[in-house]
Every structure is written in C-alpha cells, then in structure tokens.
Amino acid sequence: MLDTLNPQTSHDTFVPAWSGVVRHLHITPRAFLPMRAMPELKLIEGIGIDGDRYMIGREEGFYSPKPEEGRQVTLFEIETLTALKRDHNIDLAPAEHRRNVTVEGVPLTHLVGKKFWLGETLLQATRLSIPCKHIEEITGKAIFDPLINRSGLNCKILQGGTVRVGDAVRNAA
Amino acid sequence: MMAVTVKTIVETIDDGGAGIKLFTLVDPDRWELPPFRPGAHIDLHLPGGMVRTYSLCNDPADTTRYVVAVKREDAGRGGSALLHDAVKVGDVVGVSLPRGGLDLAEDVTRFLFVAGGIGVTPFLSAAAWLKRVGRPKFTLHLISRGPPPLADLLVPLLRSGHLVIHDTSVSARPDIAALIGHPLSDVGLGCCGPESMIEDFEQATRDWPANRVHIERFVPPPLPVDPDAKPYTLALARSKLEIPVAAGQTMLSALLALGIDIPASCCGGICGSCKVDWLEGAPIHRDRVLSPAERARSLMVCVADSAEDRLVLDL
C-alpha cells in the first residue's frame, strides 16, 4: 500500500496525459455587457484578444485599472458548469461565466505556471482566476461561493493566432 | 478605480410631447446591453454625481438600446432639467444594471395596468413585450389630465385595443377600485403614477395576493438591505476624515464614494486585495481569508461591517 502511494514512484512512472477541446469562445468590449459567442477569436501576443475588454489599448474591463498580463485570455472548464447544475442546481450558460474560452477535458488547475497550446496559439497560465462578486449582480444567480477555486485560469499569450471552436488544447513540452 | 456603471452614449433625443424627451442610450460599439425584464428601470449617472432612476420604455427584445422618457420637472430635484438642458446626442452616460420589472408568472393569464401621466413608461416596455409574445392578455388604463404623454408610442396600443385613456380634463377621475375589480388568482396588477394614485391603488388591492400586485414609484424605494444592518461612522485616522456608512452599504463603496482609492478585486471577501488595518471599534468580519490573529489587526473593506457606531481605520 505504501509503495503505491509513494510520490517518488508515481513521478517516475506516471506522466499525466490529457487532451482537451475548445467548446465555446466569448468576448465583450466593456464591463457588464453580455458576452457574445464567437466562432473564432484572434489572440495577439502579449496584448490580448482582439476586441475584448481586457485587450491592452482598449482597457474597458472591470479590472482594467489594475492591469495584469494574465488577463490577456481567460479559460473556464465546461465541467464546472455541469458541476454547478449537479451540486447546486444552478444553470449557468457558457456566456455567463465571463471567461473567454470554455474548454472540455483540460485540467485547468494543473496548468498554473505551465505552457500549453490552445489551437495554434501558445499560452502560459499565470494564476487561477478568482470569482468576482459582481458576476452575481450581472447574472442574478448566487454563484460566487460555488465558483471559489474553480473560476477559471488566467493566461498570457506567448504566441498569437486564431483560435476556433473545436480546436485542440494540449500540453506544451 | 473600478468601472461601476455600464457605459452608454446618447444616440438620439426625441421629442415625446408635453415637456418630455426620449433618450435612446446605446453601447458605443452598438454591442448588446445587459438584458432587462418588462417594466424594469435603470439609474442614470449624470454630470455632477446626480443619479436618477427612469423606467425603460422599449421592448426587452430590443437588446441594443435603453430608451427612457424624461419629463421636465421644473420643481423637481434637478435631474430632469439637467437631462433636458445639458445632455446632448453623443454624450457618455453611465447607467446601472437594470433592476425590477414585472413578475411574469406562468399562471397569470391577464395583466391589468393602471398608470398616471408619465407613469405610463414602465408599462410601455411591458406592453411591447406582451404584445410580441402574445400572452398574457393585458389592458392598460392611462389616467391623464389632458392629452396623454408620449402619444406616438401609445397609438399602436390604442389601435390594438390594449389601451384605455381616461382624460380627467373632460371627465371625472375613474374609480381605481372599479377598474381593478375583485381579486382573481390569474390576474396580475401593476400601477405607476403620482403618490395619491398609488395610495388609492394600494387601498383597492389590499385583498389581492401580494405576489399579484406590482407598484412602481417615481422615486424607487431603496434597495432591500439586511434588516439587522445599521449605519455607522468610519473614521480615517491618518486622513482625519469621517465617513458615514449607510445601513447595508459596504465600507468599500463608502470609501470609493469619497474618492479614496482602495484596491479591490473580488468584492466578496476572498481575494485579499482590499485589506485595511483597523485601530478602534468592533469590526464584523465576513471575509474568508483572514486568520483570527490577522483579524485582530485587519479587515476586508469589501465585506466587513461594524458592530458599533464608530470604526477607526488606519487610513
């Protein structure tokens, strides 16, 4: 039993593998406005998403007065939406969590500090997102507490490009 | 610091007749605006810090515009005069997220609305929505002294048989109790108008179930607050300032309203951005990050409250 739990053994013999997919893409040009579903987004290296509120140069997001490179693009797990329904009976649509990219099959919490491919773009995860109380005001749903520790991932864009719904998400070596 | 309003620009200003102007507000990129319910209202944040509340007049399905009708009230508090005189097409106006509106319960088969004068505005968005959806049925009684306001917007409702105008310059004011009739479980009621009309309406609906009666006042009641919340004074030791904090208001909003730049992020007591040291008093801590030892010295202004009349912060 002890052997199977030995962390050294696990690291040497087991490399976690995952592969994910982009399910939804959303942007909005300003704080509070509804997120709009897009078939594709243009990610600009070191800047952000073309047309989004947190793109450097636009800066019309709720947190824009406090710039942070990890807001260039934000991701959210579609599995969290399933969990909100299952555990809290809350219907939250992909447009309502207010992150840009909804992914499936991607362990976002494992990726902090790591690089990964989002379609043809290369991202580096900077930190886990923190839910914001004003999302309850916008959606009218009590989702602040249920989103603690699973509110998405903040990333900076190391290599830009176009991301499309259906694109693969994969680890970068 | 934080953007606290929805940024809109004035797209058009139209004459609504009888001292009324219709302001159409849009996003600068014509993006969709936050959605609203039929009969909802928004706050307009006007130059000089004035905040005024107006009902939305357009169909909630019209997702890119907020239309408000503003009657100039020369004896009012100055908001309508400012809008009429100083606000121009192209101006930026910050607005709140929409609030309120009708409870569109599935089991309501008919709405009956009673409006006085410019009080017709919340029922214009409701009527547009109900006409488009096709249910429930509705009748709008508009009581007006002389020609009704916003005549152009009323013509379609008059033609479709949804509107009854009671002109009190040519006939007696109708008996509101008679308009409403006896309580019916499948009928929803709405009223907006001058205070005397609302009092009559409240009297006439005292036997109706509360969830079937909707009242919109010209001056909306304050937002519901925790019944246990109490006002207190926030003293800033280093700045030598005293700030009143209203019952239910956050310390953060009181500080921001005074122009004090406090870093804040989640506004829910978990991110730790707005930590401030306190010196005297009895804070009520509602954050989820500070340890008991830290709470002896610090608090999070986004969620903390005060158990006493005065709390001193190290600011």
Interface residues (C-beta under 8 A of the other chain):
Chain A: T28 P29 R30 A31 F32 L33 P34 R36 E60 G61 F62 Y63 S64 P65 K66 I130 P131 C132 K133 H134 E137 I138 F144 I148
Chain B: M1 M2 A3 T5 V6 K7 D27 P28 D29 W31 E32 L33 P34 P35 T63 L97 P263 S265 C266 C267 G268 I270 C271 R288 C302
